Each structure stands twice: as C-alpha cells, then as structure tokens.
Amino acid sequence: MSKFKRVFLYVLFIAVFVSGCSSGASTTDVGGNGTGGSSGESSPSPTSSSGTGGKIVVELWTLTGNNTTAAEALKKEFEAANPNIEIKITSNATDPHKEALKVAAASGSLPDIWYNWGGSLGSFYPENGFTLDLTEYAKENNWDQKFIKASLDLATLGGQLSGVPQHIRGLGFYYRKDIFDQYGLKEPQTFAEFEQILQTLKDNGITPFSTGGKGGWHPMRILELLFEHYAGPELHDKLNLLEESWDHPKVVEAYAKWKEWADKGYFMSGFLTLDPNEAKFELYQGKAAMQPEGPWFDTTILVDEQDMDLYGFFPMPTDQKPMRISSFIDMFQINSSSPKEVQEAALKFAEFAVEVSTAEKLGAVLNPPIPTIGAPIPEDTRFVPEVLEALDQGSFLITDQALPQEVIQKFFQAQEMIIFGEMTPEDAAKFMQSEIEKYKNK
C-alpha cells in the first residue's frame, strides 16, 4: 500500500471519532476576535512585544522534548524566510503546559500562539473566546484542499475552526522485538494471545508495561483499550459521550481486568508516581517490553539514539470489529486578543509548519505524520506507516479528550484507587456515574 493511499484511507476511517465535534462557525477575519471575544479594537497580549529592528515578536508556548526540537527547527527556517518576524519559544512538560495555559487564560496573559490538543482539552479556549476563529480564513484559503478533512473536523471546537492542525495521531504498543524473539513471542492477533504474552513476560522477569502514572493520562492509554474490548465500539462511544450509565456490567469487567493486571505485576513497581517522560528508560534498558505510544515515538527513538531495529509496533487486539485504536490531533491555537499583525505572523508560522516543502526539508524532526495532503513520510520513521494502517481500520477519540475535563479527573482517580485497593471495580463504576451526574447537574 502506498503512503498516499494510507493517508487517503485514514481520512475515510478516522471520521468515526469526529461525531462529537460541531461544524458551525461564527465569522471573523484574521485580525478580528474569535467567538465570545470582546468587540472593538483588540489590545496587545501581555506577552506580545516589539523586537529589535522593528520585528514582529510572536510568543509561542509548546511542549518540551520532540515538540521543542521541532519548534526550534521551524523557528530557524521560518525566521530565515521571514526576517521581519521573531518567534520566542517557551516550553513546558505536558501537565505544566496544560496548567500554565489555564492560569494564563484566567489572568489575561496567554501567549500569541500555543500548542494544544483537540476535544475537551482544546475546547475551553474557543468556548471562552480566547482563540482566533479561523473558519472564514480557512474557506478563503482553500484549507479543504490542503488538510486532511478529519483534522479540520477535529480542530473545530466551540462552533469554530479553533486552530491550525499540526499532527494526526494513533496509539498502539511499541515493543522490544529482541525480548519477544527471546521468548518466542509474536505480535498478538487476539486479546487472549495478548494476555498470554503478558504472563510469559512476567514469568521470565520482564515487566510487560512501561508506563508512568503521574498525571493519569499515560496508563489511561491501556485502560481505555479494556473499555473498547469489553464494551465494544457502540457502548464505548456512548460512555464517552455520557449517553450511557457508567454503572454498567461492561464497565465493571474492564475495571476488574485492570485490577487483575495490576495484581499480577504487569506494571512497574511504583509506576503511578512515575513521570510519563521517564517510562521510556525501562523500555530502553530491556526491563520492560511494551509502551503505549503514538508515531511521535519514532522520533523519540531516533533523538535518543536508540537502535530502531530493536523495536516493533502493534495495536492491541480488542476482538472487536472494526478494531479501533485510540487517536487524536494536535494543533496551534492563536490568541484572539493579540494585535492583528501578530496574529497574522503567528498564523503564517503555523501554516509554514505543515507545508509539504517544510516536511520535505525537516523530515522526522516534525514528528510525522502531519495532516497535510501529500505530505511525505520520512523513511527513518519506519513505524508511522504501521500506525496509519492501524488507523485505516478505525479509531475512537482518546479518553482524556472525549470526556469533559472535570470527568476525566475522576476517571484518573478511579483508575488509581482500583490499583491501590481503595475501590472495587463495582465501586469505581458507581463512583464514575455519580460524578457524571454531578457534572451534568452543575
């Protein structure tokens, strides 16, 4: 299958998780205020300033690690082509980044442009008038011919196109092929085969899962697959849309298996307090065999100078049809209150980041795949095509974007309390439904 065909098929199948996104929009030009913003003349963001020599300064907030590496590379290329613009980069780890954005929104000090996700993580900003509405700009500049449609759908939040899509993501397990080979293990095709692998690894002194529980979202990538396995696609989607009670036998089954896997020692000791960014070292050292990641992990392996030949990728089999994997997009959102010239410069940078010519020049540094039609996939990111092939089969919106943020915090609490033995699976199911009812009533 050609790389272009993989991307084309991805467009067809990824639509399964866009049902929760609205497509209506209010209108504004690039220099105007987004929906909910103040009317009249926009005032400069506290982070906006004039650079030396009259340059337009754009304040960018992004994540540490691969994202910073990509931002620095983009900055160098972009500033060379646009000498009148300066990009100032501030980086934070995932959870501090989320917190810093919320604090900045509350205090009126958001940067000019920031990295964000879709779903309930990104929707807060357009819903509260903090982001530039790009709906009309996208129409005028034929974004439907530039971007994979699903990426635009997923960036449409709060009734507006709220950001410039940067990546398409699907998750599965990166695993140590040498460890699998040592114990005669093959990529699993059924859930039962997957469980046999877990037990074989544990019996031979290898921790099956490398994951860091600090913040809750990394092990969630494993638990949500248990929901997909036991509940099936239809019920799983209804649970995430809060259309079905979580006090449900299938939810209890998923939580019971989660507890069973923890009791059998399939996770690293003390993993719940481990930073997710540190989990990879157990994998690198061969102490653990599998880690739940997306295509950015190709770049991580390359940057960390690990031997790519030691690794493989597979989606966890759920015994469901279609066999769906967790997925999401990320994007750059632009401050609706920044001066018009700064907004225009920020938008120009965000578009530059996903140009085909940029992807051809920077390759794996951009953490492919980017959501641009016809964008190349670098040969050294060898597992990206496999991720796209998994996405071809189907996908669901990752849980921490599908659930409201107030609810996902309760989800994280339940997944921890089950492992600590402070909740039974039945308790957790009742707890989740109780918290959802409180959320709905509020």
KOLDRENSE-237144 format. One record per residue (C-alpha): residue in three letters; x, y, z; residue number from 1. Coordinates in pm, whole numbers. Layout:
N
R   resn       xx       yy       zz   resi
R    ala        X        Y        Z    NUM
...
//
This chain:
442
R   resn       xx       yy       zz   resi
R    met        0        0        0      1
R    ser      140      341      -97      2
R    lys      198      610      163      3
R    phe      -56      836      -10      4
R    lys     -315      561       -8      5
R    arg     -257      506      364      6
R    val     -327      872      429      7
R    phe     -631      861      199      8
R    leu     -772      560      380      9
R    tyr     -702      729      708     10
R    val     -937     1011      603     11
R    leu    -1215      759      546     12
R    phe    -1182      568      868     13
R    ile    -1084      837     1120     14
R    ala    -1424     1002     1075     15
R    val    -1558      761     1337     16
R    phe    -1438      986     1616     17
R    val    -1542     1324     1482     18
R    ser    -1910     1283     1565     19
R    gly    -1872     1481     1885     20
R    cys    -1730     1785     1707     21
R    ser    -1960     2058     1578     22
R    ser    -1901     2229     1245     23
R    gly    -2089     2557     1275     24
R    ala    -1891     2878     1298     25
R    ser    -1910     3247     1353     26
R    thr    -1718     3470     1118     27
R    thr    -1420     3696     1161     28
R    asp    -1114     3797      963     29
R    val     -765     3705     1075     30
R    gly     -731     4024     1275     31
R    gly    -1072     4000     1444     32
R    asn    -1186     3848     1769     33
R    gly    -1300     3489     1798     34
R    thr    -1649     3395     1914     35
R    gly    -1704     3527     2263     36
R    gly    -1419     3779     2240     37
R    ser    -1458     4147     2319     38
R    ser    -1574     4377     2046     39
R    gly    -1389     4676     1910     40
R    glu    -1016     4730     1890     41
R    ser     -806     4435     2015     42
R    ser     -535     4510     2266     43
R    pro     -191     4353     2273     44
R    ser     -137     4039     2478     45
R    pro       95     4099     2774     46
R    thr      340     3860     2609     47
R    ser      348     4046     2277     48
R    ser      627     4296     2220     49
R    ser      828     4468     1953     50
R    gly     1157     4303     1872     51
R    thr     1481     4469     1780     52
R    gly     1480     4644     1446     53
R    gly     1102     4670     1442     54
R    lys     1047     4294     1419     55
R    ile      709     4142     1497     56
R    val      755     3920     1801     57
R    val      537     3610     1834     58
R    glu      529     3435     2172     59
R    leu      491     3057     2128     60
R    trp      424     2804     2406     61
R    thr      482     2437     2333     62
R    leu      584     2110     2497     63
R    thr      933     2000     2593     64
R    gly     1109     1715     2414     65
R    asn     1028     1646     2049     66
R    asn      792     1944     2027     67
R    thr     1063     2187     2133     68
R    thr     1308     2030     1890     69
R    ala     1055     2074     1610     70
R    ala      972     2430     1716     71
R    glu     1338     2531     1721     72
R    ala     1395     2382     1375     73
R    leu     1084     2555     1241     74
R    lys     1188     2883     1402     75
R    lys     1524     2872     1226     76
R    glu     1373     2803      884     77
R    phe     1082     3041      928     78
R    glu     1286     3337     1052     79
R    ala     1529     3292      764     80
R    ala     1238     3323      522     81
R    asn     1066     3597      726     82
R    pro     1336     3823      872     83
R    asn     1075     4070      999     84
R    ile      928     3810     1241     85
R    glu     1080     3670     1561     86
R    ile      942     3354     1726     87
R    lys     1002     3335     2103     88
R    ile      963     2979     2235     89
R    thr      865     2876     2587     90
R    ser      845     2504     2667     91
R    asn      684     2303     2946     92
R    ala      617     1935     3012     93
R    thr      265     1813     2934     94
R    asp       85     1873     3263     95
R    pro      263     2202     3348     96
R    his      179     2321     2995     97
R    lys     -191     2249     3048     98
R    glu     -186     2427     3383     99
R    ala       10     2726     3254    100
R    leu     -244     2779     2975    101
R    lys     -538     2773     3217    102
R    val     -363     3017     3453    103
R    ala     -272     3247     3164    104
R    ala     -629     3240     3034    105
R    ala     -760     3338     3376    106
R    ser     -509     3621     3411    107
R    gly     -530     3754     3054    108
R    ser     -170     3663     2975    109
R    leu     -200     3390     2712    110
R    pro       82     3379     2455    111
R    asp       18     3469     2092    112
R    ile       17     3104     1979    113
R    trp       21     2778     2171    114
R    tyr       28     2404     2121    115
R    asn     -293     2229     2220    116
R    trp     -496     1917     2165    117
R    gly     -850     1871     2039    118
R    gly    -1159     1751     2221    119
R    ser    -1228     1873     2573    120
R    leu     -864     1977     2623    121
R    gly     -874     2234     2345    122
R    ser    -1240     2335     2353    123
R    phe    -1211     2551     2667    124
R    tyr    -1029     2822     2472    125
R    pro    -1268     2881     2180    126
R    glu    -1571     2834     2406    127
R    asn    -1444     3121     2621    128
R    gly    -1339     3349     2335    129
R    phe     -963     3308     2375    130
R    thr     -882     3176     2026    131
R    leu     -891     3329     1682    132
R    asp    -1175     3184     1476    133
R    leu    -1016     3054     1155    134
R    thr    -1335     2933      985    135
R    glu    -1362     3202      720    136
R    tyr     -987     3225      668    137
R    ala     -978     2851      601    138
R    lys    -1255     2883      341    139
R    glu    -1087     3176      169    140
R    asn     -754     2990      155    141
R    asn     -892     2651       49    142
R    trp     -784     2458      355    143
R    asp    -1017     2179      245    144
R    gln     -769     2116      -37    145
R    lys     -465     2140      192    146
R    phe     -559     1948      506    147
R    ile     -698     1601      561    148
R    lys    -1065     1669      633    149
R    ala    -1071     1480      964    150
R    ser     -802     1707     1103    151
R    leu    -1012     2014     1029    152
R    asp    -1320     1848     1180    153
R    leu    -1131     1767     1499    154
R    ala     -994     2122     1523    155
R    thr    -1350     2257     1501    156
R    leu    -1446     2323     1861    157
R    gly    -1696     2554     2025    158
R    gly    -1860     2622     1690    159
R    gln    -1547     2741     1514    160
R    leu    -1228     2621     1350    161
R    ser    -1017     2692     1656    162
R    gly     -665     2607     1545    163
R    val     -424     2506     1270    164
R    pro     -391     2123     1272    165
R    gln      -33     2006     1317    166
R    his      -42     1626     1354    167
R    ile     -263     1321     1329    168
R    arg     -207     1061     1599    169
R    gly     -293      696     1657    170
R    leu     -175      489     1953    171
R    gly      -61      132     1999    172
R    phe      225      -56     2163    173
R    tyr      590       -3     2078    174
R    tyr      766     -319     2188    175
R    arg     1111     -474     2214    176
R    lys     1142     -722     1929    177
R    asp     1454     -877     2079    178
R    ile     1267     -961     2401    179
R    phe      974    -1103     2208    180
R    asp     1212    -1313     1997    181
R    gln     1396    -1438     2305    182
R    tyr     1076    -1592     2443    183
R    gly      921    -1696     2112    184
R    leu      651    -1431     2118    185
R    lys      470    -1298     1813    186
R    glu      258     -987     1765    187
R    pro      -83    -1084     1907    188
R    gln     -389    -1120     1690    189
R    thr     -643    -1178     1968    190
R    phe     -697    -1048     2320    191
R    ala     -624    -1396     2458    192
R    glu     -289    -1404     2277    193
R    phe     -209    -1061     2421    194
R    glu     -275    -1184     2773    195
R    gln      -55    -1488     2710    196
R    ile      226    -1252     2615    197
R    leu      180    -1053     2935    198
R    gln      205    -1363     3151    199
R    thr      503    -1508     2961    200
R    leu      694    -1183     3003    201
R    lys      616    -1164     3373    202
R    asp      712    -1530     3425    203
R    asn     1054    -1451     3276    204
R    gly     1123    -1145     3489    205
R    ile     1026     -882     3229    206
R    thr      771     -615     3318    207
R    pro      513     -617     3039    208
R    phe      413     -248     3051    209
R    ser      639       54     3075    210
R    thr      419      347     3175    211
R    gly      427      649     3403    212
R    gly      113      720     3604    213
R    lys      184     1077     3714    214
R    gly      -97     1287     3568    215
R    gly     -302      978     3486    216
R    trp     -305     1006     3106    217
R    his      -26      761     3019    218
R    pro     -171      443     3179    219
R    met     -514      561     3062    220
R    arg     -397      461     2714    221
R    ile     -402       99     2832    222
R    leu     -721      112     3038    223
R    glu     -923      268     2757    224
R    leu     -843      -35     2540    225
R    leu    -1001     -257     2805    226
R    phe    -1316      -47     2773    227
R    glu    -1303      -93     2396    228
R    his    -1257     -471     2440    229
R    tyr    -1534     -530     2693    230
R    ala    -1786     -261     2596    231
R    gly    -1738     -270     2220    232
R    pro    -1735       36     1992    233
R    glu    -2101      138     2026    234
R    leu    -2121      125     2406    235
R    his    -1769      268     2447    236
R    asp    -1866      572     2242    237
R    lys    -2189      617     2438    238
R    leu    -1996      602     2766    239
R    asn    -1756      871     2649    240
R    leu    -2043     1085     2526    241
R    leu    -2212     1041     2867    242
R    glu    -2512      888     2690    243
R    glu    -2493      557     2880    244
R    ser    -2459      490     3251    245
R    trp    -2109      402     3370    246
R    asp    -2267      186     3638    247
R    his    -2272      -91     3380    248
R    pro    -2157     -456     3390    249
R    lys    -1915     -399     3098    250
R    val    -1751     -110     3282    251
R    val    -1710     -336     3585    252
R    glu    -1550     -604     3366    253
R    ala    -1298     -355     3226    254
R    tyr    -1208     -229     3572    255
R    ala    -1180     -586     3703    256
R    lys     -929     -675     3432    257
R    trp     -736     -355     3510    258
R    lys     -712     -463     3874    259
R    glu     -614     -817     3772    260
R    trp     -330     -693     3552    261
R    ala     -201     -471     3833    262
R    asp     -218     -755     4088    263
R    lys      -25     -983     3853    264
R    gly      261     -732     3838    265
R    tyr      222     -634     3474    266
R    phe      314     -273     3562    267
R    met      640     -141     3705    268
R    ser      658     -106     4081    269
R    gly      560      248     4181    270
R    phe      452      339     3828    271
R    leu      162      555     3946    272
R    thr      402      822     4070    273
R    leu      644      797     3776    274
R    asp      666     1083     3525    275
R    pro      550      951     3184    276
R    asn      861     1100     3026    277
R    glu     1075      870     3239    278
R    ala      893      548     3148    279
R    lys     1086      501     2826    280
R    phe     1409      424     3012    281
R    glu     1269       94     3142    282
R    leu     1196        5     2779    283
R    tyr     1540      116     2660    284
R    gln     1709      -90     2931    285
R    gly     1511     -403     2846    286
R    lys     1347     -414     3188    287
R    ala     1005     -363     3030    288
R    ala      877     -491     2696    289
R    met      597     -261     2578    290
R    gln      497      105     2599    291
R    pro      170      269     2481    292
R    glu      273      543     2237    293
R    gly      193      707     1906    294
R    pro      402      783     1595    295
R    trp      599     1056     1775    296
R    phe      783      771     1946    297
R    asp      968      704     1621    298
R    thr     1127     1046     1659    299
R    thr     1190      984     2030    300
R    ile     1381      666     1947    301
R    leu     1587      850     1686    302
R    val     1661     1151     1907    303
R    asp     1758      925     2198    304
R    glu     1994      740     1961    305
R    gln     1836      402     2026    306
R    asp     1861      112     1782    307
R    met     1541      124     1577    308
R    asp     1592     -241     1478    309
R    leu     1516     -344     1838    310
R    tyr     1160     -215     1816    311
R    gly      828     -303     1661    312
R    phe      471     -173     1675    313
R    phe      130     -333     1701    314
R    pro     -221     -221     1801    315
R    met     -364     -410     2097    316
R    pro     -622     -659     1966    317
R    thr     -964     -592     2116    318
R    asp    -1157     -871     1940    319
R    gln    -1393     -603     1807    320
R    lys    -1492     -516     1451    321
R    pro    -1382     -272     1341    322
R    met    -1069     -299     1551    323
R    arg    -1027       63     1657    324
R    ile     -731      235     1814    325
R    ser     -717      550     2026    326
R    ser     -647      863     1826    327
R    phe     -639     1244     1830    328
R    ile     -495     1552     1663    329
R    asp     -290     1839     1797    330
R    met     -285     2196     1672    331
R    phe     -167     2553     1720    332
R    gln     -427     2789     1862    333
R    ile     -390     3166     1818    334
R    asn     -475     3433     2072    335
R    ser     -788     3631     1977    336
R    ser     -657     3933     2173    337
R    ser     -313     3964     2017    338
R    pro     -256     4256     1776    339
R    lys     -363     4187     1421    340
R    glu       -8     4187     1282    341
R    val      100     3939     1549    342
R    gln     -198     3714     1474    343
R    glu     -108     3719     1106    344
R    ala      256     3633     1182    345
R    ala      151     3352     1417    346
R    leu      -85     3209     1156    347
R    lys      186     3229      894    348
R    phe      419     3031     1123    349
R    ala      152     2766     1197    350
R    glu       86     2717      826    351
R    phe      457     2708      749    352
R    ala      494     2423      999    353
R    val      271     2195      790    354
R    glu      376     2288      438    355
R    val      481     1996      220    356
R    ser      808     2174      141    357
R    thr      877     2215      514    358
R    ala      811     1846      574    359
R    glu     1042     1754      287    360
R    lys     1321     1963      437    361
R    leu     1288     1880      808    362
R    gly     1169     1519      785    363
R    ala     1146     1329     1115    364
R    val     1211     1645     1318    365
R    leu      846     1742     1258    366
R    asn      717     1430     1439    367
R    pro      519     1296     1141    368
R    pro      259     1235     1023    369
R    ile      140     1591      968    370
R    pro     -220     1636      843    371
R    thr     -129     1792      510    372
R    ile     -247     1619      195    373
R    gly       53     1481        7    374
R    ala      300     1529      293    375
R    pro      592     1283      278    376
R    ile      664     1025      548    377
R    pro     1040     1005      619    378
R    glu     1191      661      571    379
R    asp     1360      668      911    380
R    thr     1022      694     1086    381
R    arg      954      335      995    382
R    phe      653      273     1222    383
R    val      449      575     1111    384
R    pro      305      378      813    385
R    glu      206       99     1052    386
R    val       25      347     1275    387
R    leu     -160      479      970    388
R    glu     -252      126      867    389
R    ala     -400       69     1213    390
R    leu     -594      394     1178    391
R    asp     -726      265      846    392
R    gln     -923        5     1040    393
R    gly    -1095      252     1271    394
R    ser    -1039      477     1569    395
R    phe    -1200      636     1872    396
R    leu    -1123      971     2031    397
R    ile     -871      932     2312    398
R    thr    -1042      931     2652    399
R    asp     -884     1243     2802    400
R    gln    -1022     1444     2510    401
R    ala    -1352     1258     2473    402
R    leu    -1460     1308     2835    403
R    pro    -1514     1654     2985    404
R    gln    -1207     1763     3179    405
R    glu    -1392     1760     3512    406
R    val    -1493     1400     3443    407
R    ile    -1154     1279     3320    408
R    gln    -1002     1380     3652    409
R    lys    -1248     1143     3821    410
R    phe    -1155      877     3566    411
R    phe     -789      913     3665    412
R    gln     -888      895     4032    413
R    ala    -1083      572     3979    414
R    gln     -804      403     3782    415
R    glu     -562      475     4067    416
R    met     -796      382     4352    417
R    ile     -866       43     4196    418
R    ile     -495      -37     4186    419
R    phe     -447       84     4544    420
R    gly     -736     -140     4651    421
R    glu     -936      158     4776    422
R    met    -1216       95     4526    423
R    thr    -1356     -228     4389    424
R    pro    -1441     -238     4019    425
R    glu    -1807     -214     4120    426
R    asp    -1732       88     4340    427
R    ala    -1543      256     4056    428
R    ala    -1833      212     3812    429
R    lys    -2079      362     4063    430
R    phe    -1832      640     4150    431
R    met    -1792      739     3785    432
R    gln    -2167      752     3724    433
R    ser    -2221      954     4041    434
R    glu    -1958     1208     3936    435
R    ile    -2101     1228     3585    436
R    glu    -2446     1305     3727    437
R    lys    -2293     1579     3942    438
R    tyr    -2122     1720     3633    439
R    lys    -2445     1715     3432    440
R    asn    -2645     1876     3711    441
R    lys    -2385     2152     3751    442
//
